[in-house]
């Protein structure tokens, strides 16, 4: 039976002995919504057309793992965004999107240790690319919302790698970037909060749940239940 230890208040580890060293790892991959940032962007965009409650209910069920087809759930949510303007999205970015505590500090520590940083999100490039630039992240992959004349159509745009960045695509992206860097999956850290993060977390040498859903906390090697993202540095020392 796997041992579960409260390493420090609000910080749980299982399946290994801490502390580890950042020098053991070469890549760290982050989910975006509710991990690197404080909101679920799709829910906040939906607020502009009075559909936040309806969209948020689907998001919550998907993140808990109660909806197993993430692509279908995202298409349903995006369809409800039809009519949202780019001005509405800009207000979400400027007024509601906040970087979570400790994100910049953790990323800086990882990069100082020579690690690369990946943002891989079931959210949208409109936000993900800006978060990438703000936090000086090396790589990012997310979904593109179709926009015509400054208005969302309720659809997404296919990309060279596929249609939607779901759990399977997050896993594939982690492995693809690791391969490009010439490193093994065991040299990767993956952090997330929802069920669609579990496939990439399962491939990584260290999986980290951040203020996560119960299913994710149970399966992660590290669960940060209180405090900021930089609490990982208590377990994986610079």
VENPE-V570196 format. One record per residue. N is the residue number from 1. RES is the residue in three letters. PSI is psi in radians with two decimals (NA if undefined). Layout:
# VENPE-V570196
n->N res->RES psi->PSI
n->N res->RES psi->PSI
This chain:
# VENPE-V570196
n->1 res->UNK psi->2.34
n->2 res->UNK psi->2.31
n->3 res->UNK psi->2.39
n->4 res->UNK psi->2.22
n->5 res->UNK psi->2.33
n->6 res->UNK psi->1.73
n->7 res->UNK psi->-0.65
n->8 res->UNK psi->2.86
n->9 res->UNK psi->2.17
n->10 res->UNK psi->0.22
n->11 res->UNK psi->1.96
n->12 res->UNK psi->2.41
n->13 res->UNK psi->2.68
n->14 res->UNK psi->2.49
n->15 res->UNK psi->0.06
n->16 res->UNK psi->2.96
n->17 res->UNK psi->2.19
n->18 res->UNK psi->2.79
n->19 res->UNK psi->2.76
n->20 res->UNK psi->3.13
n->21 res->UNK psi->2.47
n->22 res->UNK psi->-0.44
n->23 res->UNK psi->-0.26
n->24 res->UNK psi->-0.20
n->25 res->UNK psi->2.67
n->26 res->UNK psi->-0.25
n->27 res->UNK psi->2.42
n->28 res->UNK psi->2.27
n->29 res->UNK psi->2.31
n->30 res->UNK psi->2.40
n->31 res->UNK psi->2.84
n->32 res->UNK psi->-1.18
n->33 res->UNK psi->2.20
n->34 res->UNK psi->0.14
n->35 res->UNK psi->-1.31
n->36 res->UNK psi->-0.54
n->37 res->UNK psi->2.88
n->38 res->UNK psi->-0.18
n->39 res->UNK psi->2.90
n->40 res->UNK psi->1.86
n->41 res->UNK psi->-0.71
n->42 res->UNK psi->-0.63
n->43 res->UNK psi->-0.75
n->44 res->UNK psi->-0.62
n->45 res->UNK psi->-0.72
n->46 res->UNK psi->-0.47
n->47 res->UNK psi->-0.51
n->48 res->UNK psi->-0.43
n->49 res->UNK psi->0.34
n->50 res->UNK psi->0.45
n->51 res->UNK psi->0.36
n->52 res->UNK psi->-0.79
n->53 res->UNK psi->-0.75
n->54 res->UNK psi->-0.79
n->55 res->UNK psi->-0.75
n->56 res->UNK psi->-0.58
n->57 res->UNK psi->-0.68
n->58 res->UNK psi->-0.75
n->59 res->UNK psi->-0.83
n->60 res->UNK psi->-0.76
n->61 res->UNK psi->-0.67
n->62 res->UNK psi->-0.75
n->63 res->UNK psi->-0.52
n->64 res->UNK psi->-0.21
n->65 res->UNK psi->0.18
n->66 res->UNK psi->-0.44
n->67 res->UNK psi->2.02
n->68 res->UNK psi->-0.35
n->69 res->UNK psi->1.57
n->70 res->UNK psi->-0.70
n->71 res->UNK psi->-0.80
n->72 res->UNK psi->-0.74
n->73 res->UNK psi->-0.65
n->74 res->UNK psi->-0.73
n->75 res->UNK psi->-0.72
n->76 res->UNK psi->-0.73
n->77 res->UNK psi->-0.76
n->78 res->UNK psi->-0.62
n->79 res->UNK psi->-0.58
n->80 res->UNK psi->-0.16
n->81 res->UNK psi->-0.03
n->82 res->UNK psi->2.26
n->83 res->UNK psi->-0.25
n->84 res->UNK psi->2.42
n->85 res->UNK psi->2.84
n->86 res->UNK psi->-0.49
n->87 res->UNK psi->-0.69
n->88 res->UNK psi->-0.76
n->89 res->UNK psi->-0.65
n->90 res->UNK psi->-0.65
n->91 res->UNK psi->-0.66
n->92 res->UNK psi->-0.79
n->93 res->UNK psi->-0.83
n->94 res->UNK psi->-0.51
n->95 res->UNK psi->-0.43
n->96 res->UNK psi->-0.54
n->97 res->UNK psi->2.08
n->98 res->UNK psi->2.40
n->99 res->UNK psi->2.33
n->100 res->UNK psi->2.63
n->101 res->UNK psi->2.41
n->102 res->UNK psi->-0.12
n->103 res->UNK psi->-0.89
n->104 res->UNK psi->-0.69
n->105 res->UNK psi->-0.75
n->106 res->UNK psi->-0.79
n->107 res->UNK psi->-0.74
n->108 res->UNK psi->-0.72
n->109 res->UNK psi->-0.71
n->110 res->UNK psi->-0.79
n->111 res->UNK psi->-0.61
n->112 res->UNK psi->-0.56
n->113 res->UNK psi->0.03
n->114 res->UNK psi->0.14
n->115 res->UNK psi->2.67
n->116 res->UNK psi->2.76
n->117 res->UNK psi->2.32
n->118 res->UNK psi->2.29
n->119 res->UNK psi->2.14
n->120 res->UNK psi->2.04
n->121 res->UNK psi->2.50
n->122 res->UNK psi->0.05
n->123 res->UNK psi->-2.60
n->124 res->UNK psi->2.53
n->125 res->UNK psi->-0.54
n->126 res->UNK psi->-0.65
n->127 res->UNK psi->-0.74
n->128 res->UNK psi->-0.70
n->129 res->UNK psi->-0.56
n->130 res->UNK psi->-0.71
n->131 res->UNK psi->-0.70
n->132 res->UNK psi->-0.83
n->133 res->UNK psi->-0.73
n->134 res->UNK psi->-0.68
n->135 res->UNK psi->0.09
n->136 res->UNK psi->0.79
n->137 res->UNK psi->2.54
n->138 res->UNK psi->-0.74
n->139 res->UNK psi->2.60
n->140 res->UNK psi->2.52
n->141 res->UNK psi->2.31
n->142 res->UNK psi->-3.02
n->143 res->UNK psi->2.61
n->144 res->UNK psi->2.16
n->145 res->UNK psi->2.34
n->146 res->UNK psi->2.25
n->147 res->UNK psi->2.25
n->148 res->UNK psi->2.13
n->149 res->UNK psi->0.70
n->150 res->UNK psi->0.23
n->151 res->UNK psi->2.41
n->152 res->UNK psi->2.40
n->153 res->UNK psi->-0.23
n->154 res->UNK psi->0.21
n->155 res->UNK psi->2.93
n->156 res->UNK psi->2.84
n->157 res->UNK psi->2.26
n->158 res->UNK psi->2.60
n->159 res->UNK psi->3.05
n->160 res->UNK psi->-0.51
n->161 res->UNK psi->-0.23
n->162 res->UNK psi->-2.86
n->163 res->UNK psi->-0.87
n->164 res->UNK psi->2.39
n->165 res->UNK psi->1.62
n->166 res->UNK psi->-2.88
n->167 res->UNK psi->-0.73
n->168 res->UNK psi->-0.68
n->169 res->UNK psi->-0.61
n->170 res->UNK psi->-0.77
n->171 res->UNK psi->-0.82
n->172 res->UNK psi->-0.68
n->173 res->UNK psi->-0.76
n->174 res->UNK psi->-0.83
n->175 res->UNK psi->-0.64
n->176 res->UNK psi->-0.82
n->177 res->UNK psi->-0.70
n->178 res->UNK psi->-0.74
n->179 res->UNK psi->-0.74
n->180 res->UNK psi->-0.60
n->181 res->UNK psi->-0.14
n->182 res->UNK psi->0.60
n->183 res->UNK psi->2.84
n->184 res->UNK psi->2.68
n->185 res->UNK psi->-0.55
n->186 res->UNK psi->-0.24
n->187 res->UNK psi->0.23
n->188 res->UNK psi->2.60
n->189 res->UNK psi->2.40
n->190 res->UNK psi->2.26
n->191 res->UNK psi->2.36
n->192 res->UNK psi->-3.10
n->193 res->UNK psi->-0.28
n->194 res->UNK psi->2.98
n->195 res->UNK psi->-0.54
n->196 res->UNK psi->-0.08
n->197 res->UNK psi->-0.26
n->198 res->UNK psi->-0.66
n->199 res->UNK psi->-0.73
n->200 res->UNK psi->-0.59
n->201 res->UNK psi->-0.59
n->202 res->UNK psi->-0.40
n->203 res->UNK psi->-0.45
n->204 res->UNK psi->2.70
n->205 res->UNK psi->-0.47
n->206 res->UNK psi->2.13
n->207 res->UNK psi->2.37
n->208 res->UNK psi->2.17
n->209 res->UNK psi->2.25
n->210 res->UNK psi->1.96
n->211 res->UNK psi->0.89
n->212 res->UNK psi->2.98
n->213 res->UNK psi->2.68
n->214 res->UNK psi->-0.75
n->215 res->UNK psi->-0.62
n->216 res->UNK psi->-0.75
n->217 res->UNK psi->-0.71
n->218 res->UNK psi->-0.59
n->219 res->UNK psi->-0.26
n->220 res->UNK psi->2.64
n->221 res->UNK psi->-0.50
n->222 res->UNK psi->2.33
n->223 res->UNK psi->2.01
n->224 res->UNK psi->1.83
n->225 res->UNK psi->-0.25
n->226 res->UNK psi->2.57
n->227 res->UNK psi->-2.97
n->228 res->UNK psi->3.07
n->229 res->UNK psi->-0.54
n->230 res->UNK psi->-0.06
n->231 res->UNK psi->-0.31
n->232 res->UNK psi->-0.49
n->233 res->UNK psi->-0.18
n->234 res->UNK psi->-0.46
n->235 res->UNK psi->-0.69
n->236 res->UNK psi->1.70
n->237 res->UNK psi->2.47
n->238 res->UNK psi->NA
